[in-house]
């Protein structure tokens, strides 16, 4: 399995992504594993990865765009973060791309290394970043969301902090200390108080969250089934430029 978990004596559940050969991209088996683990009773859930990347997005190698259920794992993951019975802390120590950005946004707390980067490049291979955009829009607002989706530019960790994607920053060598400090702060609060606070805050946006997620999933299927996506994925696999990308001068 490309993911693992540990549960310590204080009720802190730590989930680790380890799919380094694919830059920690999440396939559907990994997504469903994460969905199940987010339902585990714990005081705090921590999600981190090993290797150079935090998460390079969804592994689409075996995704069939003609399958009407193709977006269900992502919808289930978004809902699992939303409905988790405890706070979720993401620790981003490398690039977060596509779905990796969503995970940072869906998490209640996010600690990032100053070396981390955040980008949504799906448009460059002909795929509309619908669910990713939905998760980002709730955090950063319309103009900043459009900037990331339309230009695919990579945010520095400091920019992601300014945007509100990340609440905590630390240099790579200080990540363990920053993690301990956040965990200690969360464990000082009564679990029931945290659960009620989290539930209240999320419920204030519940209707919009569900309707936006459903619309994003429908639009994702439209995009995935398009000729543009087929061309873009073929060009990506063959390391070629798609027809819409201007050719660089020789």
N, C-alpha and C positions, 0 to 999 in steps of 0.2 A: 504494500500500500504506500502511496506517495504522500500520505498524511499520517500524523500520529498525535496522541494526546497524553497528558499527564494531569492528575488531580492531586494537589498537595493537601496537607493536613488542615489548612486554613480554608479549604473550599475554593481555591483558585485553580481553574481549569485552563491549561495551556494547550493550544492546538498549533501544530507546526506543519507548514507546507514544505515538502521536499520533492520537487519534480524538476531538479536542476537542469536536466538535459533538455527540457522545454522551457527554461527560464521561469519555472514555477507557474506556468499556465495551468489552469484548472480544467480538467476534463469532467464529463458529467458524473463519473463515479466519485471524483473528489468533491464536486459541488454537493452531491447528495450526502456524502460523509459529513461535510461541514454543516449542512442543514440539520442532520440528526444530532450532531454534537452541540449545536447552539440551543437545543432543547434540554440539554443536561442541566440538572439542578446544581448550581454553583453560586458562590458569592461574587465571582468575577470571572469572565472568560477573556483570555488573552489569545490573540491570533498573530503569529509571526511566521517568518520563513527562514530557511537556511540558504546560503549561496549568495550570488551577486544581486539577484532580483528579488523584489518582494512578490510581485505577481505580474506576469506579462499578458494577462487577460484570460479569455476563455480559449481552451484548446478546441479549435473548430475542425480538426482533421477528420473526424468521423461524424460531423453534423450533416444531416440530410435536410436541406432547405425546403424540400417538398413535404416534410413531416409537420403537420399542424401543431404537434406537441413540442417542437424543437426549442421553444422559448420557456417551456414550463420549468426546467431546472433553475433558470435565472430568476423567474418569478418566485419560485419556492425559496430561493436563497435570500432575495430581498425581504420577503415576509418573515423568514427565520430570524434575520437580524432585527427586524422591527418588533417581533413578538418574543424575543428572548426574555427569559425570566430574570435576567441579571445584566448588569452593565457589560459592555464588550469593549475591550481595548485592543486596537490594532497597533502593531509596532512595525513601522515601515523603514527598513534599513537599506533599501535599494530601489531601483525604478519600479513605479506602480503604473501600469499601462492598462487602458481600457477597464476591464472588470476589476483590476487592481485599484483603480481610482474609486470605483463604486464601493469596494470593500472599505476603503478609508473613509468614504462619506457615510456609509451605512453604520459604521461603528460609532458608539457613543463617545469614545475617547480615542485620540490618535496621537501617538508619539512617533516622530520621524527623525531619522538621522539627518544631519546637515548635508549628507551626500546623496540623499534620496531625490528622486525626480518624479513628476506626475504628468502624464500625457494621455491624450485620447486620439490616436492616429488612424482609427478605423476607416475614416473617409478616404484615406489614401489608397485603400485596396477596394474601394467601391461599396463599403458596408456602412450604413447609417448607424451611429452609436446611440441608439434610442434609449435603451435601459440605462446605459452609462450616463447619458445626458440628463435623464430624469433624476438619477441619484445626485448628480452634481448641481442641477438647477436649484434644488431645495436648499443647498448649502451656500452657493456662491452668488446666486442671482442671474438674471437673464443675460446681461452684457458679458459678464465674465465666462458664463457657460458657453455662449456663442463663440467667444474668442477661442476657447480651448477646442471646441468641436470643429470650427471652420478653418482654423489655421494649423491645428495639430501641434502647436508649439508646446514645448516641455517647460513646466513650471519648476523652478528651484524649490527646495524645501522651505526657504524663507518666504517665497511668493505663496506657496500653499498655506503657510501659516497665516499670512496676511489675508488670504481668501477665506479662512475659516475651515479649510479641509483638515488642518492639523492644529491641535491645541498646544502641543509640547514639542520643542526642538532640543536636540542634544548632539554633540559631536559623537562620532562612532565609539570612541573609548568611554564616553559617559552614558551611553544607552543603558547598560545594566543598572547604574545608580538611579537614573531617571525612572526606569521601570519600577524599581523597588519603592521609590518615593510615591509614585502614583498608586501602586498596589497598597501601600501602607495607608494612604489617605482614604482609599475606597473602603478598606477593611475597618477603619475607625467608625464608619457609619453603620447604623442598624440595617441589616439586609431588607427588612420589610419596608423601611422608609425609602430606600433606594428604588425598590421595585415599584412602589406607589408613585414616586416622583417620576420615574421613567415612563410609567404607563400614562400618567396624566399628560406629560409633555408630548408624547407621541399621539395620544388621542386627539389633541387639539388640531392635528393635521391629518387625521385618519382618512376622511373622505377624499381629500385631494390626493393623498398618497396612493390609495387603491385605484382611483380612476386614472391617474397618470401612469401607473404601472401597467394597467391593462391596455391602455392606448399605446404605450411604448412597445409592448410585446407584439401587438398587431402590426405596428409599423415595422418592427424588426423583421417579421416574416415577409412582408412586402419587399423590403430591401434585400433580404437574403435570397429571395427567389428571382431577383432581377438579373437581366443580362449584364448589367454593369458589375454586379457582385461576382458573377461567374468569370468575367474578364479579369477583374481585379485580383481575384484569388489565384487564377491561372498565372497572371503576371508575377504575383508575389512568390509563388512556388518556383517559378522559372527564373526568378531574379531579373525580370524585365520590367520596363516601364509600361503602364497601361496607356491606352490611346489618348486619354484626356490630359495626361501629364506632359507639359511642354518639354521637348527634348533639349538637353543642355548642349551648348556649343562645344564642338570638338576642341 
